[in-house]
């Protein structure tokens, strides 16, 4: 297992480099730069001399290959550069935003798992029942509702109307603050997990080995516990991994809406102000998180299903 | 008689209660919002020119001057008095001897000198350099030719002499948060910006990036008895809809309103009681590039002003959250001419002007615009049929908001629509149309008119404020006639506030910038304790 994990981690390096190159090229060709973006509100008049000085200071006058080489060289030593806006190391900025983002991602996934997986299982056990109908309504609406709209709806319903939760902010360790943003972020993975779990259970329930187990006199509980649930879990885990990895990226909208101090809001601000080092750092962190979670899920799948061998 | 005495007593009691109710109350928490898109950049007010950061700077720091919203002009803040030399270039400040940094140390002239030199550090490119550059010798520091600003001289700890490069009122450029005064020695400590200290009414407590900045009262603030509130929490909340929920849910004390919310709040019996409106010093306009041939003709520019029904757009699209612009200077400017009439919507006159200019069949132009709802593509789209009526075709060229500045400064446009600062310093605002001002500074339309230049030069040299004002009025009137831009509107900033919050000021430079030391919450606030 260890060689497998090491190999997967090594494979992540070219992926990260490719992503870094892509972001670098994209942000080099889109119009606008940090200096001129400072004038966006029409309040500041930045003269040409200052713009030139800023471009010089941030190395934006260098040829593209040289800038890229410098950037990759920095990456090799875990130096993500300094933010144009704050003049602070990007790694520090990411460091202070990562934990709130992880909290939100964990909260969202917890919500999705606790509701989505049982919902899918129960729906599959009684196809066509009201539970099944409900799970499908959840699945379709959960996947199609825009996150921004859903977030606002939650605010209106649970903060303004019912007064159960605060409508925004990070709080001081008060868990009530995470509830609404976690639900807004977790509804989409919930829907997908419910659908996947339902489909997996339905498929496995009709598999030969389940029929054989029943023919051998195994009880319903034993069949469900040892044959259906365990096999379905591998499929659910794979979906879970993909979703868990991507919620960090999807959190952009939710974090801005709920004033949650995560990576997403840092990324949006940095794109707006063309703070390229921070944009690159945030995206690389999100990609890295995605890769690590997926490796972890693969390992977990092997633990759940001993037939899976990584060699 | 008894009845009269009773009634009188009741009235007096009522008046007393009312008076008490208006008496500022100490304690409680002010829950403010920074209502624009981004988070606070950092804890260093010098690094950012974004209004979000100015909002927290007003709590944490002090500047040499402050903006007096009631008087509509700058006032001394860290100095008790100032004397000006006969040529208007040398200012001698008698600094406050009771202004203490949040570590208890007394501010001295050295702190001001060090802070301004830091702002001019060429390797850092701080945005406030454009203000401090007006002090003699500042640009030499920026270029690395000097270590100290020669125009700043310490006479003693509480006396500072400042020599300017030209005659000007430094109040207009040294009240900005980007020119905050830091404690010279302490600010050089490596961890200073983790817990910055300033001269402002509130001490820094914590910054949760993207979520909030919290402060507590500075007991030794130089204005006796102020600030009133114990705590201040400022949350950056860029999403208007989220702010609306938080405001209605009584989680925040103020919210800056967009045009849709403005209509909704005005229509609500309760919410409409707490609305503060002010004409901010911004002019929304369409700048025309004279290198695009039709726009070099004044008659074409005037025709465009006549061809667009600005009032209709303001009413229908901007929902009356703006004031019709007559010329460049906004309503809050002392040189605004109340009798000036904006260009009338008159398509026939526009057509006539186009014929006179040699464009009887009109022409086509490319209009660069951002998605901004108040001064972007939606506004351009509304003008398209109006301009088509007089034969002018418009091709919209969309750009992202953060790219617009680069496009305009680079001169890569035929026309653009933007919202530009038109104050608070009238002379500075009008100098943007002086031919000596390059496009890269603020003469975006490269306007050139010898008569206009003379008016501005005369106004610059004039010592008598009343005469200077007259010259500036004339210059503004000339701009209206020359029409280098389509004068669309002046921004009407609207702030909704909770009934328990008192002391808000109609700040025309930016309504979201408030003097927190003057704000107080009464006992009905959910955060009164």
Interface residues (C-beta under 8 A of the other chain):
Chain A: X30 X31 X32 X33 X35 X36 X37 X38 X39 X40 X41 X42 X43 X44 X45 X46 X47 X48 X49 X50 X51 X53 X54 X57 X85 X86 X87 X88 X93 X96 X97 X100 X151 X152 X155 X156 X159 X160 X163 X166 X167 X168 X169 X170 X255 X256 X257 X258 X259 X260 X261 X262 X265 X266 X269 X272 X273 X274
Chain B: X36 X37 X38 X39 X41 X42 X44 X47 X48 X49 X50 X51 X122 X123 X124 X125 X127 X129 X130 X208 X209 X210 X211 X212 X235 X236 X237 X238 X239 X241 X242 X245 X246 X248 X249 X251 X282 X399 X400 X401 X402 X403 X404 X405 X406 X407 X408 X409 X418 X419 X420 X421 X432 X438 X440 X441 X442
